[in-house]
Amino acid sequence: MSRPGRDDAPDRLYTLTGGRSRSGPDNPFDLVTLVVAECDPVPGMQSEHAAILRLTERPTAVVEIAAVLKLPVSITRILLSDLQAAGRVSARHPRKAAVPDPDILEQVLVGLRNL
């Protein structure tokens, strides 16, 4: 009996990544990195690479790509690294929200307590 969410074919994952189990240390892809395709899929391309390029016509998070492809995030990151090395995708991190001034937060807290 297989467990849900587990890939029962680890040899398939091994083949997808060419035997690699980890992406390089300089891999810019974390779960929320937005990936954008820089080109269209070409004939003869690995099917997962082509699927990623179709998915990323608009900025798409790494975790979303992994979910749609039904692949572990670690495998998806390796595939994305391959595409980035070939210049087929670009990565960008979402903008971080500005952290409010602690003094303003303190004033708001005091105002709320005075209500």
Disulfide bonds with the S-S distance in Angstrom:
none
